[in-house]
């Protein structure tokens, strides 16, 4: 774990963290003091020397002080627990928010390269691993460490020669810890990577269950999940084996040291060179010092999991968006003339061109349709306009302003998108429509819904505009979802509109209602129409035909049919 970096998140809560350390120090001191009382008990109370009255007085004193010690120890441990939890919960809350803020700021290409389920694993599983470490590691390292130090100091006070025997065993225990730490870290990293695969399988099942059911592939998916689950199980079992081996080995080393002390110390007591109280206190201190050292081995597994988790989380936090505002970016004025693509070339990766030398203009108020076979670059055209990606060479201008020189917010505020794959949030209809305009009034939301032919079906719902639509709008039909999306775009009221075949997956009745809503939405706007079904582009002011990333031909519907070239062939295939 990058402890220095993680310490920056702890720093705002340093007073509470230091207070927790003080509580742990008090606990450790009283732990040591309790063992020291054993020496008094045997040497002052149960010894054959001294008068009875003094012994009884000492017995009363010890009987009173022991409960006091334990009450204060309990309060100190409570303080440690509460304060550490307060710090850990706040650190995790801030870290989780920073992670979310980073994720939402990253560019489109990041989400193309990383699956959402694996990102989810980092936000949940890895964050939990760090939280567990924040709660357990300081408590074990500081509380147990101070307890061990206190006991070792007491051992030297009681008998420095025998104390060296005990201390000699500690470096051997440390070497064992280092050896097992390396093994645990490797297994832990593999385990967290595999847990991301389990998240991936689970998410794919949840999002694609209708397809799985339709193709009766339940058993196939169960087998796939079983493979991922089994692999994770084997990795975790390996981690358990390493963890389980560490404890017996450490106990064996500790037992050897204890046996040596028992023999040598016992002989000294028998010969009269050492008091029984001192010997009993020494034995108790050895056991008390050993337990914290044993805890280090147990917390080692937690620490190693947190090491891997922090690396994976900081890996995301270190990501930078590839598409950002230029240092001198200006606000894009309201669109008033034309959009132009000038010698635009684009490739997602070197040596694999998607668009080649694209040149065209879209005048204000015109509808331009892009058609072509799958993979010809239609969607890429709009992704570049939205600056989800930047052109490899050439430029895209709006009213002569290179879109790279304007702010992303002002650019995207002037563009509305309605696509075939509608995303609605698991919120109310009102929330989803108002996403198009912050602080929209109820009247504005209803007006947008009416214009989108959505008001009637919304009014028939039990909770009307306060109806929860479900995850991705699952409680609504395809046509209803599309009309909500159109209402959202209408409320945004953008001068530029991108339509990505918004009616292709609808039944005839829904398509009619959605098409009417789209025609209302298109009025007085500049429209870029991505068409898969060519029957939807007949009325476009211009049709641009893409073929293998290049402009193959342009013109109106009938003109292109008369040419009997690429468009004509596509039209025949779609008819």
C-alpha positions as CSV (number, residue, x, y, z in Angstrom):
1,X,0.0,0.0,0.0
2,X,1.2,3.5,-0.8
3,X,1.1,4.5,2.9
4,X,2.4,8.1,2.3
5,X,-0.3,8.7,-0.3
6,X,-3.0,7.1,1.9
7,X,-1.7,9.3,4.8
8,X,-2.8,12.4,2.9
9,X,-6.4,11.1,3.3
10,X,-5.9,10.5,7.0
11,X,-4.2,13.9,7.6
12,X,-7.5,16.0,8.0
13,X,-8.4,13.7,10.9
14,X,-5.0,13.7,12.5
15,X,-6.3,14.9,15.9
16,X,-8.6,11.9,16.2
17,X,-6.0,9.5,14.8
18,X,-3.4,10.8,17.4
19,X,-6.1,10.5,20.1
20,X,-6.6,6.9,19.0
21,X,-2.9,6.3,19.3
22,X,-2.9,7.8,22.8
23,X,-5.8,5.4,23.7
24,X,-3.7,2.5,22.4
25,X,-0.6,3.7,24.4
26,X,-2.7,3.8,27.6
27,X,-4.0,0.3,26.8
28,X,-0.5,-1.0,26.3
29,X,0.8,0.7,29.4
30,X,-2.0,-0.8,31.6
31,X,-1.4,-4.2,30.0
32,X,2.2,-4.0,31.1
33,X,1.2,-2.7,34.5
34,X,-1.2,-5.6,35.0
35,X,1.6,-8.1,34.5
36,X,3.8,-6.2,36.9
37,X,1.2,-6.7,39.6
38,X,1.8,-10.4,39.3
39,X,5.4,-9.9,40.7
40,X,4.0,-7.9,43.7
41,X,1.3,-10.5,44.3
42,X,3.8,-13.4,44.6
43,X,6.7,-11.4,46.2
44,X,4.8,-9.1,48.6
45,X,1.6,-11.1,49.4
46,X,2.3,-14.8,49.0
47,X,5.9,-14.7,50.2
48,X,6.9,-16.2,53.5
49,X,8.6,-13.0,54.5
50,X,7.0,-9.8,56.0
51,X,4.1,-9.3,58.5
52,X,0.6,-10.4,57.9
53,X,-1.0,-6.9,58.2
54,X,1.3,-5.6,55.4
55,X,0.4,-8.5,53.2
56,X,-3.3,-8.1,53.7
57,X,-3.0,-4.3,53.0
58,X,-1.1,-5.1,49.8
59,X,-3.7,-7.7,48.8
60,X,-6.5,-5.1,49.2
61,X,-4.5,-2.6,47.1
62,X,-3.9,-5.1,44.3
63,X,-7.6,-6.3,44.5
64,X,-8.7,-2.6,44.0
65,X,-6.2,-1.6,41.4
66,X,-6.8,-4.6,39.1
67,X,-10.5,-3.6,38.3
68,X,-9.5,0.0,37.9
69,X,-6.8,-1.1,35.4
70,X,-9.3,-3.1,33.4
71,X,-12.0,-0.4,33.4
72,X,-9.5,2.2,32.1
73,X,-8.2,-0.4,29.6
74,X,-11.8,-0.9,28.4
75,X,-12.4,2.8,28.0
76,X,-9.1,3.2,26.2
77,X,-10.0,0.3,23.8
78,X,-13.4,1.8,23.2
79,X,-11.8,5.2,22.4
80,X,-9.4,3.4,20.1
81,X,-12.2,1.6,18.3
82,X,-14.5,4.6,17.9
83,X,-11.8,7.0,16.8
84,X,-10.2,4.6,14.3
85,X,-13.7,3.8,12.9
86,X,-14.4,7.5,12.6
87,X,-11.2,8.1,10.7
88,X,-11.5,5.0,8.5
89,X,-15.1,5.7,7.5
90,X,-14.3,9.3,6.6
91,X,-11.2,8.3,4.7
92,X,-13.1,5.7,2.7
93,X,-16.0,8.1,2.1
94,X,-13.6,10.7,0.7
95,X,-11.6,8.1,-1.3
96,X,-14.8,6.6,-2.7
97,X,-16.1,10.1,-3.7
98,X,-12.7,11.0,-5.3
99,X,-12.7,7.7,-7.2
100,X,-16.3,8.4,-8.5
101,X,-15.3,12.0,-9.4
102,X,-12.3,10.7,-11.3
103,X,-14.3,8.0,-13.1
104,X,-17.0,10.5,-14.2
105,X,-14.3,12.9,-15.4
106,X,-12.5,10.4,-17.6
107,X,-12.9,10.3,-21.4
108,X,-15.0,8.0,-23.5
109,X,-11.9,5.9,-24.5
110,X,-11.3,4.8,-20.9
111,X,-14.7,3.0,-20.8
112,X,-14.1,1.4,-24.1
113,X,-10.9,-0.2,-22.7
114,X,-12.2,-1.1,-19.2
115,X,-15.4,-3.1,-18.5
116,X,-17.9,-1.5,-16.1
117,X,-17.9,-4.7,-13.9
118,X,-14.2,-4.6,-13.3
119,X,-14.4,-0.9,-12.5
120,X,-17.2,-1.7,-10.1
121,X,-15.0,-4.3,-8.4
122,X,-12.5,-1.5,-7.6
123,X,-15.1,0.8,-6.3
124,X,-16.5,-1.9,-4.0
125,X,-14.2,-4.8,-3.3
126,X,-10.9,-2.9,-3.3
127,X,-12.3,0.0,-1.3
128,X,-13.6,-2.5,1.3
129,X,-10.1,-4.1,1.5
130,X,-8.6,-0.7,2.3
131,X,-11.3,0.1,4.9
132,X,-10.6,-3.3,6.6
133,X,-6.9,-2.5,6.7
134,X,-7.5,1.0,8.1
135,X,-9.4,-0.5,10.9
136,X,-7.2,-3.5,11.6
137,X,-3.6,-2.5,10.7
138,X,-3.1,0.6,12.9
139,X,-4.8,-1.2,15.9
140,X,-2.6,-4.3,15.5
141,X,0.6,-2.5,14.6
142,X,0.3,0.4,17.2
143,X,-1.6,-1.2,20.0
144,X,0.0,-4.6,19.8
145,X,3.4,-3.0,18.9
146,X,3.3,-0.8,22.0
147,X,2.1,-3.8,24.1
148,X,5.0,-5.9,22.8
149,X,7.5,-3.1,23.5
150,X,6.1,-2.6,27.0
151,X,6.4,-6.3,27.8
152,X,9.9,-6.5,26.4
153,X,10.9,-3.6,28.6
154,X,9.4,-5.4,31.6
155,X,11.3,-8.6,30.6
156,X,14.6,-6.6,30.8
157,X,13.6,-5.1,34.1
158,X,12.8,-8.6,35.5
159,X,15.9,-10.4,34.1
160,X,18.0,-8.9,31.4
161,X,19.9,-12.2,30.6
162,X,16.7,-14.2,30.0
163,X,15.2,-11.2,28.1
164,X,17.9,-11.6,25.5
165,X,16.8,-15.2,24.8
166,X,13.3,-13.9,24.1
167,X,14.5,-11.0,22.0
168,X,16.7,-13.3,20.0
169,X,13.5,-15.2,18.8
170,X,11.8,-11.9,17.6
171,X,14.1,-11.3,14.5
172,X,13.4,-14.9,13.4
173,X,9.7,-14.2,13.7
174,X,10.2,-11.0,11.6
175,X,12.0,-13.0,8.9
176,X,9.0,-15.4,8.7
177,X,6.6,-12.5,8.4
178,X,8.6,-11.0,5.5
179,X,8.7,-14.4,3.8
180,X,4.9,-15.0,4.1
181,X,4.1,-11.4,3.2
182,X,5.6,-11.8,-0.3
183,X,3.6,-15.0,-0.9
184,X,0.4,-13.4,0.5
185,X,0.8,-10.2,-1.7
186,X,1.1,-12.3,-4.9
187,X,-1.9,-14.5,-4.0
188,X,-3.9,-11.4,-2.9
189,X,-3.3,-9.6,-6.2
190,X,-4.4,-12.6,-8.2
191,X,-7.5,-13.0,-6.0
192,X,-8.6,-9.4,-6.5
193,X,-8.1,-9.6,-10.3
194,X,-10.2,-12.8,-10.3
195,X,-12.9,-11.2,-8.2
196,X,-13.2,-8.6,-10.9
197,X,-13.9,-11.5,-13.4
198,X,-16.6,-12.7,-11.1
199,X,-18.2,-9.2,-11.0
200,X,-18.0,-9.2,-14.8
201,X,-19.8,-12.6,-15.1
202,X,-22.4,-11.5,-12.6
203,X,-23.1,-8.1,-14.3
204,X,-23.3,-9.7,-17.8
205,X,-25.9,-12.2,-16.4
206,X,-27.9,-9.4,-14.9
207,X,-27.9,-7.2,-17.9
208,X,-28.3,-10.0,-20.5
209,X,-30.7,-12.3,-18.6
210,X,-33.4,-12.0,-21.3
211,X,-30.9,-13.1,-24.0
212,X,-29.7,-16.0,-21.8
213,X,-33.3,-17.1,-21.3
214,X,-34.3,-16.7,-24.9
215,X,-31.4,-18.9,-26.0
216,X,-31.8,-21.3,-23.0
217,X,-28.1,-20.9,-22.1
218,X,-28.7,-21.0,-18.3
219,X,-26.4,-24.0,-17.9
220,X,-23.7,-22.5,-20.2
221,X,-23.6,-19.4,-18.1
222,X,-23.6,-21.4,-14.8
223,X,-20.6,-23.3,-16.1
224,X,-18.8,-20.1,-17.1
225,X,-19.5,-18.5,-13.7
226,X,-18.5,-21.8,-12.0
227,X,-15.1,-21.7,-13.7
228,X,-14.5,-18.1,-12.6
229,X,-15.7,-18.9,-9.1
230,X,-13.6,-22.1,-8.8
231,X,-10.5,-20.1,-9.9
232,X,-11.1,-17.5,-7.2
233,X,-11.7,-20.3,-4.7
234,X,-8.4,-21.9,-5.5
235,X,-6.5,-18.5,-5.2
236,X,-8.2,-17.8,-1.8
237,X,-7.4,-21.3,-0.6
238,X,-3.8,-20.7,-1.5
239,X,-3.9,-17.5,0.5
240,X,-5.4,-19.4,3.4
241,X,-2.7,-22.1,3.3
242,X,0.0,-19.4,3.4
243,X,-1.7,-17.7,6.3
244,X,-2.4,-20.9,8.1
245,X,1.3,-22.0,7.9
246,X,2.6,-18.8,9.3
247,X,0.8,-19.1,12.7
248,X,2.1,-22.7,13.7
249,X,5.6,-21.8,12.6
250,X,5.6,-18.7,14.7
251,X,4.1,-20.6,17.6
252,X,6.8,-23.3,17.3
253,X,9.6,-20.6,17.4
254,X,7.9,-19.0,20.4
255,X,7.5,-22.3,22.2
256,X,11.3,-23.0,21.8
257,X,12.2,-19.6,23.3
258,X,9.7,-20.2,26.1
259,X,11.1,-23.7,26.9
260,X,14.6,-22.3,27.2
261,X,13.4,-19.6,29.6
262,X,11.4,-22.1,31.6
263,X,14.3,-24.4,32.1
264,X,16.9,-21.8,32.8
265,X,14.6,-19.5,34.9
266,X,13.1,-22.5,36.8
267,X,16.6,-23.6,37.8
268,X,17.5,-20.1,39.1
269,X,14.2,-20.0,41.2
270,X,15.0,-23.4,42.7
271,X,18.5,-22.3,43.5
272,X,17.2,-19.1,45.1
273,X,18.8,-16.7,42.6
274,X,15.4,-15.4,41.4
275,X,12.2,-14.7,43.2
276,X,9.0,-16.7,42.4
277,X,7.1,-13.5,41.7
278,X,9.7,-12.2,39.3
279,X,9.7,-15.6,37.5
280,X,5.9,-15.8,37.3
281,X,5.7,-12.2,36.0
282,X,8.5,-13.0,33.5
283,X,6.5,-16.0,32.2
284,X,3.3,-14.0,32.0
285,X,5.1,-11.1,30.2
286,X,6.6,-13.6,27.6
287,X,3.1,-14.9,26.8
288,X,1.7,-11.4,26.7
289,X,4.5,-10.2,24.4
290,X,4.1,-13.2,22.1
291,X,0.3,-12.7,21.5
292,X,0.8,-9.2,19.9
293,X,3.6,-10.6,17.7
294,X,1.3,-13.4,16.6
295,X,-1.3,-10.8,15.7
296,X,1.1,-9.3,13.3
297,X,1.1,-12.5,11.3
298,X,-2.8,-12.5,11.2
299,X,-3.0,-8.9,10.2
300,X,-0.4,-9.5,7.5
301,X,-3.0,-11.0,5.2
302,X,-5.2,-8.0,5.6
303,X,-2.3,-5.6,4.9
304,X,-1.3,-7.5,1.7
305,X,-4.8,-7.4,0.4
306,X,-4.9,-3.6,1.0
307,X,-1.6,-3.2,-0.7
308,X,-3.0,-4.7,-3.9
309,X,-6.3,-2.8,-3.5
310,X,-4.6,0.5,-3.1
311,X,-2.4,-0.1,-6.2
312,X,-5.6,-0.8,-8.2
313,X,-7.4,2.2,-6.9
314,X,-4.5,4.7,-7.3
315,X,-4.1,3.3,-10.8
316,X,-7.5,4.8,-11.6
317,X,-6.9,8.0,-9.6
318,X,-3.8,8.5,-11.6
319,X,-5.6,8.3,-14.9
320,X,-6.0,11.5,-16.8
321,X,-8.9,12.3,-19.2
322,X,-7.6,12.3,-22.8
323,X,-10.1,14.9,-23.9
324,X,-9.8,18.1,-22.0
325,X,-10.3,21.8,-22.5
326,X,-7.4,23.6,-24.0
327,X,-5.7,26.2,-21.8
328,X,-7.3,29.1,-23.7
329,X,-10.6,27.4,-24.4
330,X,-13.4,29.9,-25.0
331,X,-17.2,29.6,-24.8
332,X,-18.7,28.5,-28.1
333,X,-21.2,31.1,-29.3
334,X,-24.7,30.0,-30.1
335,X,-24.6,28.0,-33.4
336,X,-25.7,30.2,-36.3
337,X,-24.0,29.2,-39.6
338,X,-22.6,25.8,-40.3
339,X,-20.7,22.7,-39.1
340,X,-17.7,21.7,-41.2
341,X,-15.4,18.7,-41.3
342,X,-12.1,19.7,-42.9
343,X,-9.7,16.9,-44.0
344,X,-10.6,14.8,-41.0
345,X,-8.7,11.6,-40.3
346,X,-9.2,9.4,-37.3
347,X,-7.9,6.1,-35.9
348,X,-8.5,4.5,-32.5
349,X,-5.1,3.0,-32.7
350,X,-2.0,3.5,-34.8
351,X,-2.2,1.9,-38.2
352,X,-5.9,1.3,-38.2
353,X,-7.7,4.3,-39.8
354,X,-11.5,4.6,-39.2
355,X,-12.0,7.8,-41.1
356,X,-10.0,9.1,-44.1
357,X,-10.0,12.6,-45.5
358,X,-13.6,13.4,-44.5
359,X,-14.8,16.8,-45.9
360,X,-18.4,18.1,-45.7
361,X,-20.5,21.0,-44.4
362,X,-23.8,21.0,-42.6
363,X,-25.6,24.4,-43.0
364,X,-27.8,25.8,-40.2
365,X,-31.3,24.3,-40.1
366,X,-30.5,21.4,-42.6
367,X,-30.9,17.7,-42.0
368,X,-27.9,15.6,-43.2
369,X,-28.1,11.8,-43.0
370,X,-25.1,9.5,-42.9
371,X,-25.5,6.0,-44.3
372,X,-23.2,3.1,-44.9
373,X,-22.5,-0.5,-44.0
374,X,-21.6,-1.5,-40.5
375,X,-18.1,-0.3,-39.5
376,X,-18.1,2.5,-42.2
377,X,-17.6,5.2,-39.5
378,X,-21.1,6.7,-39.2
379,X,-21.2,6.8,-35.3
380,X,-17.5,7.9,-35.2
381,X,-18.6,11.0,-37.2
382,X,-20.9,12.0,-34.3
383,X,-18.5,10.9,-31.6
384,X,-15.9,13.3,-33.0
385,X,-18.4,16.2,-33.0
386,X,-19.2,15.5,-29.4
387,X,-15.4,15.3,-28.7
388,X,-15.7,11.8,-27.2
389,X,-12.5,11.5,-29.2
390,X,-10.3,14.0,-31.0
391,X,-9.5,13.9,-34.7
392,X,-6.1,12.4,-35.6
393,X,-5.6,15.1,-38.2
394,X,-7.7,17.8,-39.8
395,X,-10.4,19.8,-37.8
396,X,-14.0,20.1,-37.1
397,X,-15.4,23.6,-36.9
398,X,-18.7,25.1,-35.8
399,X,-19.2,28.6,-37.3
400,X,-15.5,28.6,-38.0
401,X,-14.5,27.8,-34.4
402,X,-12.4,24.7,-34.1
403,X,-14.2,22.6,-31.5
404,X,-10.8,21.9,-29.9
405,X,-10.6,25.6,-29.0
406,X,-13.9,25.8,-27.2
407,X,-15.0,24.4,-23.8
408,X,-16.4,20.9,-23.7
409,X,-19.4,22.1,-21.7
410,X,-20.3,24.9,-24.2
411,X,-19.9,22.5,-27.1
412,X,-22.0,19.7,-25.7
413,X,-24.7,22.1,-24.3
414,X,-25.5,22.9,-28.0
415,X,-25.9,19.2,-29.0
416,X,-28.8,16.9,-28.2
417,X,-28.6,13.1,-28.8
418,X,-31.4,10.6,-29.2
419,X,-30.2,7.1,-29.9
420,X,-31.7,3.7,-30.5
421,X,-30.2,2.5,-27.1
422,X,-32.0,4.7,-24.7
423,X,-30.5,5.0,-21.2
424,X,-32.9,6.1,-18.4
425,X,-31.9,6.3,-14.8
426,X,-33.6,4.3,-12.1
427,X,-35.5,7.4,-11.0
428,X,-38.8,9.1,-11.7
429,X,-40.0,10.0,-15.2
430,X,-39.8,13.6,-14.0
431,X,-36.2,13.2,-13.0
432,X,-35.3,11.6,-16.4
433,X,-37.0,14.3,-18.5
434,X,-35.6,17.1,-16.3
435,X,-32.1,15.7,-17.0
436,X,-32.2,17.8,-20.1
437,X,-32.5,21.1,-18.2
438,X,-31.4,21.9,-14.6
439,X,-34.1,23.4,-12.4
440,X,-36.8,22.8,-15.1
441,X,-40.3,23.6,-13.9
442,X,-43.2,21.1,-13.8
443,X,-44.9,23.1,-16.6
444,X,-41.7,22.9,-18.8
445,X,-41.4,19.1,-18.1
446,X,-45.0,18.5,-19.0
447,X,-44.8,20.7,-22.2
448,X,-41.7,18.7,-23.3
449,X,-43.6,15.4,-22.6
450,X,-46.6,16.6,-24.6
451,X,-44.4,17.6,-27.6
452,X,-42.8,14.1,-27.4
453,X,-46.2,12.3,-27.4
454,X,-45.4,11.0,-23.9
455,X,-47.9,12.9,-21.8
456,X,-50.8,10.6,-22.4
457,X,-49.1,7.4,-21.4
458,X,-47.5,9.1,-18.4
459,X,-50.9,10.4,-17.2
460,X,-52.2,6.8,-17.2
461,X,-49.5,5.6,-14.9
462,X,-50.4,5.2,-11.2
463,X,-47.8,7.8,-10.0
464,X,-47.8,9.8,-13.3
465,X,-44.6,11.8,-13.5
466,X,-43.3,10.4,-10.2
467,X,-43.3,6.9,-11.5
468,X,-40.0,5.1,-11.0
469,X,-38.9,3.7,-14.4
470,X,-36.6,0.9,-13.1
471,X,-33.0,0.1,-14.1
472,X,-32.4,1.4,-17.6
473,X,-36.1,2.1,-17.9
474,X,-37.1,-1.6,-17.7
475,X,-40.6,-0.8,-16.5
476,X,-41.4,1.1,-19.8
477,X,-41.8,-0.2,-23.3
478,X,-39.3,0.6,-26.0
479,X,-41.5,3.3,-27.5
480,X,-42.2,4.8,-24.1
481,X,-38.5,5.0,-23.3
482,X,-37.8,6.6,-26.7
483,X,-40.4,9.3,-26.1
484,X,-39.0,10.1,-22.6
485,X,-35.6,10.5,-24.3
486,X,-37.1,12.8,-26.9
487,X,-38.8,14.8,-24.2
488,X,-35.4,15.1,-22.4
489,X,-33.8,16.4,-25.7
490,X,-36.7,18.8,-26.2
491,X,-36.3,20.2,-22.8
492,X,-32.6,20.7,-23.4
493,X,-33.6,22.5,-26.7
494,X,-30.3,22.2,-28.5
495,X,-29.6,23.9,-31.8
496,X,-27.8,20.7,-33.1
497,X,-29.5,17.3,-32.9
498,X,-28.0,13.9,-33.4
499,X,-30.5,11.1,-34.1
500,X,-29.1,7.6,-34.2
501,X,-31.9,5.5,-35.7
502,X,-34.2,6.2,-32.9
503,X,-37.1,4.2,-34.3
504,X,-35.5,1.0,-35.6
505,X,-36.4,-1.3,-32.8
506,X,-40.0,-0.3,-32.3
507,X,-43.3,-1.8,-33.4
508,X,-45.5,0.0,-36.0
509,X,-47.7,1.9,-33.5
510,X,-44.8,3.0,-31.3
511,X,-42.8,4.0,-34.3
512,X,-45.5,6.2,-35.6
513,X,-45.8,8.1,-32.2
514,X,-42.0,8.3,-31.9
515,X,-41.6,9.5,-35.5
516,X,-44.1,12.2,-34.9
517,X,-42.2,13.3,-31.8
518,X,-39.0,13.2,-33.7
519,X,-40.4,15.4,-36.5
520,X,-41.5,17.9,-33.8
521,X,-38.0,17.8,-32.3
522,X,-36.3,18.3,-35.6
523,X,-38.1,21.5,-36.4
524,X,-35.8,24.6,-36.6
525,X,-32.8,22.5,-35.7
526,X,-29.7,21.3,-37.5
527,X,-30.0,17.5,-37.6
528,X,-27.3,14.8,-38.1
529,X,-29.2,11.6,-38.8
530,X,-27.4,8.2,-38.5
531,X,-29.4,5.8,-40.5
532,X,-29.3,2.0,-40.6
533,X,-32.7,1.7,-42.3
534,X,-32.5,3.9,-45.5
535,X,-36.3,4.4,-45.6
536,X,-35.8,7.0,-42.8
537,X,-33.5,9.3,-44.8
538,X,-35.6,10.0,-47.9
539,X,-36.5,13.5,-46.8
540,X,-33.0,14.5,-45.7
541,X,-31.6,17.7,-47.3
542,X,-28.4,15.7,-48.0
543,X,-27.3,12.1,-47.7
544,X,-23.6,11.4,-47.2
545,X,-22.7,7.8,-48.0
546,X,-19.7,6.4,-46.1
547,X,-17.7,3.4,-47.3
548,X,-14.7,2.0,-45.5
549,X,-14.2,5.3,-43.7
550,X,-14.4,7.5,-46.7
551,X,-17.1,9.6,-48.3
552,X,-18.2,7.5,-51.3
553,X,-21.0,9.8,-52.6
554,X,-23.3,12.6,-51.6
555,X,-26.7,13.9,-52.8
556,X,-30.5,13.6,-52.2
557,X,-32.3,10.2,-52.1
558,X,-33.4,10.1,-55.7
559,X,-30.1,11.5,-57.1
560,X,-28.2,8.7,-55.3
561,X,-30.6,6.0,-56.5
562,X,-30.1,7.3,-60.1
563,X,-26.3,7.0,-59.8
564,X,-26.8,3.3,-59.1
565,X,-23.7,3.1,-57.0
566,X,-23.0,2.4,-53.3
567,X,-26.2,4.0,-52.0
568,X,-28.4,2.2,-54.5
569,X,-26.9,-1.1,-53.5
570,X,-27.5,-0.4,-49.8
571,X,-31.0,0.7,-50.5
572,X,-31.8,-2.5,-52.4
573,X,-30.4,-4.6,-49.5
574,X,-32.6,-2.7,-47.0
575,X,-35.8,-2.8,-49.1
